[in-house]
């Protein structure tokens, strides 16, 4: 980790360090967690050091002086991975919808319902912030489950998500599915109508609210397991990954600076002062990179989206580099505001 990056982030949080430079990364993250009100925990050994120019470049892009940035990525072919604040919680926002879809599809596999089963869209009714534990909703048009999944993933439809979330048994059922599949740093606590209505209670750039949050590493575990067929059948896998490949939201995020010859399947998330994107990047040579990027702060949504785009491109280039020791120029990847 470069000393300048640590210093900038420490200054932003009002933290001071007297330990030797080599010990600072571990001490930095522990102090960061303490300052933001979550439990203190040491980072994984990888996060305690950034040995290559590639890793240092990603750490520079994840400079936390303007808001927390969490990254996790893994090359599913080689197993080579990288993380910045990968074990720290971030607001999932709509990236949680992948887990909702997976929970529903497990029910399909067990015969509880089918992809043609119809359920009503759930639209939020007007209510004051924090006026009830669960925001009131009204039923709308009934749609087949396969259409609800498509709307939920490709267009991030909240009424479609809450429709399926009610069917599976609410947030606790999704948490149970994740735990049973070995993913623990994940917590879905509210339906989308309630989450959106009460959004803004805390600033995610300076406070860690563990409700409706996950670590970047946990979301990578989810993506990797879905892609490799560990959790669901081949048909269910095709439903989720197919929908992710057709996502129309987030054109200025992961996809914005990735070369056209690569394929991106992803799911975006947006809430107060936070933007995110998680997904799979398939390279022209047949490899797949799982990526989870969570960005808070940065001044504006446009800045957060540009940061996601820059990080995604740097990850793509880094994982594609055959020589990890090659010299990385500090190239300006450009403004992602005109992304695809």
C-alpha positions as CSV (number, residue, x, y, z in Angstrom):
1,X,0.0,0.0,0.0
2,X,1.4,3.4,-0.9
3,X,2.0,5.7,2.0
4,X,0.3,8.6,0.4
5,X,-3.0,6.7,0.0
6,X,-3.0,5.8,3.7
7,X,-2.2,9.3,4.7
8,X,-5.0,10.8,2.6
9,X,-7.6,8.4,4.0
10,X,-6.4,8.8,7.5
11,X,-6.6,12.5,7.2
12,X,-10.1,12.3,6.0
13,X,-11.2,10.3,9.1
14,X,-9.0,12.3,11.5
15,X,-6.9,9.3,12.2
16,X,-3.2,9.4,13.1
17,X,-0.7,6.5,13.0
18,X,2.6,6.2,14.7
19,X,3.4,2.6,13.7
20,X,6.0,1.8,11.0
21,X,4.8,2.0,7.4
22,X,4.8,-1.8,7.0
23,X,2.2,-2.1,9.8
24,X,0.0,0.7,8.7
25,X,-2.4,-1.2,6.3
26,X,-3.7,-3.5,9.1
27,X,-3.8,-0.7,11.6
28,X,-5.5,1.6,9.1
29,X,-8.4,-0.8,8.4
30,X,-8.9,-1.6,12.1
31,X,-9.0,2.1,13.0
32,X,-11.3,2.8,10.0
33,X,-13.8,0.2,11.3
34,X,-13.6,1.6,14.8
35,X,-14.2,5.1,13.6
36,X,-17.2,4.1,11.6
37,X,-18.9,2.2,14.3
38,X,-18.7,-1.4,13.2
39,X,-16.7,-4.2,14.9
40,X,-12.9,-4.0,14.6
41,X,-11.5,-6.8,12.6
42,X,-8.2,-7.4,10.9
43,X,-8.2,-7.6,7.1
44,X,-7.2,-10.7,5.2
45,X,-3.5,-11.1,4.7
46,X,-3.8,-10.0,1.0
47,X,-5.3,-6.7,2.0
48,X,-2.4,-6.0,4.4
49,X,-0.1,-5.6,1.4
50,X,-0.2,-4.4,-2.2
51,X,2.9,-5.8,-3.8
52,X,2.5,-5.3,-7.5
53,X,1.9,-2.2,-9.6
54,X,-1.5,-3.6,-10.5
55,X,-2.5,-3.9,-6.9
56,X,-1.2,-0.4,-6.1
57,X,-3.1,1.1,-9.0
58,X,-6.4,-0.3,-7.8
59,X,-5.6,0.9,-4.2
60,X,-5.0,4.4,-5.7
61,X,-8.3,4.4,-7.5
62,X,-10.0,3.3,-4.3
63,X,-8.6,6.3,-2.4
64,X,-11.1,6.7,0.5
65,X,-10.5,10.4,1.2
66,X,-13.8,11.3,-0.5
67,X,-15.8,8.4,0.7
68,X,-15.4,4.7,1.3
69,X,-14.8,2.4,-1.7
70,X,-14.9,-1.4,-1.5
71,X,-13.7,-3.7,-4.2
72,X,-13.4,-7.4,-4.6
73,X,-12.5,-9.2,-7.9
74,X,-11.3,-12.7,-8.9
75,X,-10.3,-14.3,-12.1
76,X,-12.4,-17.5,-12.1
77,X,-9.9,-19.3,-14.3
78,X,-6.8,-18.8,-12.2
79,X,-8.2,-18.0,-8.8
80,X,-6.1,-14.8,-8.6
81,X,-8.0,-12.3,-6.5
82,X,-7.7,-8.7,-5.3
83,X,-9.7,-6.7,-2.7
84,X,-9.7,-3.3,-1.1
85,X,-11.8,-3.1,2.0
86,X,-13.2,-6.4,0.8
87,X,-14.3,-7.5,4.3
88,X,-16.0,-4.2,5.2
89,X,-19.8,-3.8,4.9
90,X,-21.4,-1.6,2.2
91,X,-25.0,-0.8,1.4
92,X,-26.1,-3.4,-1.2
93,X,-29.0,-1.4,-2.6
94,X,-30.3,-3.2,-5.6
95,X,-27.3,-5.6,-5.9
96,X,-29.2,-7.7,-3.4
97,X,-31.7,-8.5,-6.0
98,X,-29.5,-11.3,-7.4
99,X,-29.8,-13.1,-4.1
100,X,-33.6,-12.6,-4.1
101,X,-33.8,-14.2,-7.6
102,X,-31.6,-17.1,-6.5
103,X,-33.8,-17.7,-3.4
104,X,-36.9,-17.8,-5.6
105,X,-35.3,-20.1,-8.2
106,X,-34.4,-22.6,-5.4
107,X,-38.1,-22.7,-4.7
108,X,-38.8,-23.4,-8.3
109,X,-36.4,-26.3,-8.2
110,X,-38.1,-27.7,-5.1
111,X,-41.5,-27.5,-6.8
112,X,-43.0,-24.7,-4.6
113,X,-43.9,-22.6,-7.6
114,X,-42.9,-22.4,-11.3
115,X,-41.5,-19.7,-13.6
116,X,-45.0,-19.4,-15.1
117,X,-46.6,-18.8,-11.7
118,X,-48.1,-15.4,-11.5
119,X,-47.7,-12.9,-8.7
120,X,-48.7,-9.2,-8.3
121,X,-46.4,-6.3,-8.6
122,X,-46.2,-4.5,-5.2
123,X,-46.2,-0.7,-5.4
124,X,-45.3,1.5,-2.4
125,X,-48.2,3.5,-1.0
126,X,-47.5,7.0,0.3
127,X,-46.3,7.0,3.9
128,X,-44.0,9.2,6.1
129,X,-40.4,8.1,6.6
130,X,-39.9,5.8,9.6
131,X,-43.7,5.9,10.2
132,X,-43.9,2.1,10.2
133,X,-41.6,-0.9,10.5
134,X,-42.7,-2.0,7.0
135,X,-43.8,0.5,4.3
136,X,-47.3,-0.1,3.0
137,X,-47.7,-1.5,-0.5
138,X,-50.6,-2.0,-3.0
139,X,-50.9,-4.9,-5.4
140,X,-50.7,-4.2,-9.1
141,X,-50.8,-6.3,-12.2
142,X,-50.0,-10.0,-11.9
143,X,-47.1,-11.2,-14.0
144,X,-45.4,-14.6,-14.5
145,X,-42.3,-15.1,-12.3
146,X,-40.0,-15.2,-15.2
147,X,-41.1,-11.7,-16.2
148,X,-40.7,-10.5,-12.6
149,X,-37.1,-11.8,-12.6
150,X,-36.4,-10.1,-15.9
151,X,-37.8,-6.8,-14.7
152,X,-36.0,-7.1,-11.3
153,X,-32.6,-7.7,-12.8
154,X,-32.6,-5.9,-16.2
155,X,-34.4,-2.8,-15.1
156,X,-34.0,-3.0,-11.3
157,X,-37.8,-2.9,-10.8
158,X,-38.6,-2.5,-7.1
159,X,-42.3,-3.6,-7.4
160,X,-41.1,-6.8,-9.2
161,X,-38.5,-7.4,-6.5
162,X,-40.9,-7.0,-3.6
163,X,-43.4,-9.3,-5.4
164,X,-40.9,-12.2,-5.3
165,X,-39.5,-11.2,-1.9
166,X,-43.0,-11.7,-0.4
167,X,-43.4,-15.0,-2.2
168,X,-40.1,-16.5,-0.8
169,X,-40.9,-15.4,2.8
170,X,-39.3,-12.0,3.1
171,X,-35.7,-10.9,3.8
172,X,-35.1,-13.7,6.4
173,X,-35.6,-16.3,3.7
174,X,-33.0,-14.7,1.5
175,X,-30.6,-14.5,4.4
176,X,-31.2,-18.2,5.1
177,X,-30.5,-19.1,1.5
178,X,-27.2,-17.2,1.6
179,X,-26.2,-18.8,5.0
180,X,-27.0,-22.3,3.7
181,X,-24.7,-21.7,0.8
182,X,-21.9,-20.5,3.1
183,X,-22.1,-16.7,2.5
184,X,-22.3,-15.0,5.9
185,X,-21.3,-11.3,5.5
186,X,-24.7,-10.5,4.0
187,X,-27.8,-9.2,5.6
188,X,-31.1,-8.2,3.9
189,X,-33.3,-6.6,6.5
190,X,-36.1,-4.7,4.7
191,X,-38.2,-5.0,1.6
192,X,-37.3,-2.5,-1.2
193,X,-40.3,-0.3,-0.5
194,X,-39.2,0.3,3.1
195,X,-35.6,0.6,2.2
196,X,-36.2,3.3,-0.4
197,X,-38.8,5.2,1.8
198,X,-36.4,5.3,4.8
199,X,-33.2,5.9,2.7
200,X,-30.8,8.6,4.0
201,X,-30.9,7.8,7.7
202,X,-27.1,7.5,7.7
203,X,-24.4,8.6,5.4
204,X,-22.7,5.5,4.1
205,X,-19.5,7.4,3.4
206,X,-18.9,8.0,7.1
207,X,-21.0,5.4,8.9
208,X,-21.5,1.6,8.5
209,X,-25.1,0.6,8.8
210,X,-25.0,-3.2,8.8
211,X,-28.7,-3.4,7.7
212,X,-29.2,-4.3,4.1
213,X,-25.4,-4.6,3.6
214,X,-22.8,-7.0,2.5
215,X,-19.0,-7.2,2.0
216,X,-17.6,-7.0,-1.5
217,X,-16.1,-10.5,-0.9
218,X,-19.5,-11.9,0.0
219,X,-21.0,-10.7,-3.3
220,X,-18.1,-12.2,-5.2
221,X,-18.8,-15.5,-3.5
222,X,-22.4,-15.2,-4.7
223,X,-21.4,-14.4,-8.2
224,X,-18.7,-17.1,-8.3
225,X,-21.0,-19.8,-7.0
226,X,-23.8,-18.9,-9.4
227,X,-21.5,-18.8,-12.4
228,X,-19.9,-22.1,-11.5
229,X,-23.2,-23.8,-10.8
230,X,-22.6,-24.5,-7.1
231,X,-25.9,-23.2,-5.8
232,X,-28.6,-23.8,-8.5
233,X,-29.4,-25.9,-11.4
234,X,-28.2,-25.2,-14.9
235,X,-31.6,-23.9,-15.9
236,X,-31.8,-21.5,-12.9
237,X,-28.2,-20.4,-13.6
238,X,-29.2,-19.5,-17.2
239,X,-32.2,-17.5,-15.9
240,X,-30.1,-15.3,-13.6
241,X,-27.0,-14.9,-15.7
242,X,-29.2,-14.4,-18.8
243,X,-31.0,-11.5,-17.2
244,X,-27.8,-10.0,-15.9
245,X,-26.4,-10.0,-19.5
246,X,-29.5,-7.9,-20.6
247,X,-29.2,-5.3,-17.8
248,X,-30.0,-1.9,-19.1
249,X,-29.2,0.1,-16.0
250,X,-25.7,1.3,-15.1
251,X,-24.3,2.0,-18.6
252,X,-21.9,4.5,-17.0
253,X,-20.5,2.0,-14.5
254,X,-18.7,-1.4,-15.1
255,X,-19.6,-1.4,-18.8
256,X,-18.6,2.1,-19.6
257,X,-14.9,1.6,-20.3
258,X,-14.7,-2.2,-20.9
259,X,-13.8,-3.0,-24.6
260,X,-16.6,-4.0,-26.9
261,X,-15.1,-7.4,-27.5
262,X,-15.7,-8.3,-23.8
263,X,-19.2,-9.3,-22.4
264,X,-20.5,-7.8,-19.2
265,X,-23.3,-9.4,-17.1
266,X,-24.1,-7.2,-14.1
267,X,-26.5,-5.8,-11.5
268,X,-26.4,-2.2,-10.3
269,X,-27.4,-0.6,-7.0
270,X,-28.1,3.1,-6.0
271,X,-29.1,4.7,-2.8
272,X,-28.3,7.9,-0.9
273,X,-24.7,8.8,-1.5
274,X,-23.8,5.3,-2.7
275,X,-23.5,3.6,-6.1
276,X,-22.5,0.1,-6.9
277,X,-22.2,-2.5,-9.6
278,X,-21.4,-6.2,-9.4
279,X,-21.0,-8.6,-12.2
280,X,-19.1,-10.9,-14.5
281,X,-16.7,-9.8,-17.3
282,X,-16.1,-12.4,-19.9
283,X,-12.9,-11.7,-21.8
284,X,-12.2,-12.4,-25.5
285,X,-9.8,-15.3,-24.6
286,X,-12.6,-17.1,-22.7
287,X,-11.8,-16.1,-19.1
288,X,-14.3,-14.7,-16.6
289,X,-13.6,-12.1,-14.0
290,X,-16.1,-11.6,-11.1
291,X,-16.2,-8.0,-9.9
292,X,-17.9,-6.2,-7.0
293,X,-17.5,-2.4,-6.7
294,X,-19.1,-0.3,-4.0
295,X,-18.5,3.4,-4.0
296,X,-19.8,6.0,-1.4
297,X,-19.3,9.7,-1.3
298,X,-17.2,11.3,-4.2
299,X,-19.5,14.4,-4.3
300,X,-22.0,13.3,-7.0
301,X,-23.6,10.2,-8.5
302,X,-21.7,11.0,-11.7
303,X,-18.4,11.0,-9.9
304,X,-19.3,7.6,-8.2
305,X,-20.2,6.1,-11.6
306,X,-17.0,7.4,-13.2
307,X,-15.0,5.9,-10.3
308,X,-16.7,2.5,-10.8
309,X,-16.0,2.6,-14.5
310,X,-12.3,3.5,-13.9
311,X,-11.8,0.7,-11.4
312,X,-13.6,-1.8,-13.6
313,X,-11.3,-1.0,-16.5
314,X,-8.2,-1.1,-14.4
315,X,-9.3,-4.5,-13.1
316,X,-10.0,-5.7,-16.6
317,X,-6.6,-4.6,-17.8
318,X,-4.8,-6.0,-14.8
319,X,-6.3,-9.4,-14.9
320,X,-5.6,-9.6,-18.6
321,X,-2.0,-8.7,-18.2
322,X,0.1,-11.9,-18.7
323,X,3.0,-10.3,-16.8
324,X,1.8,-9.1,-13.4
325,X,5.1,-7.3,-12.9
326,X,4.7,-5.1,-16.0
327,X,4.9,-1.4,-15.4
328,X,1.5,0.2,-15.1
329,X,1.3,3.8,-16.3
330,X,-0.9,6.0,-14.3
331,X,-3.1,6.4,-17.4
332,X,-6.2,8.5,-17.2
333,X,-9.0,6.2,-18.4
334,X,-11.1,9.1,-19.4
335,X,-14.5,10.5,-18.5
336,X,-17.1,7.8,-18.3
337,X,-20.0,10.2,-18.6
338,X,-20.6,9.3,-22.2
339,X,-20.5,5.5,-21.5
340,X,-22.3,2.9,-23.6
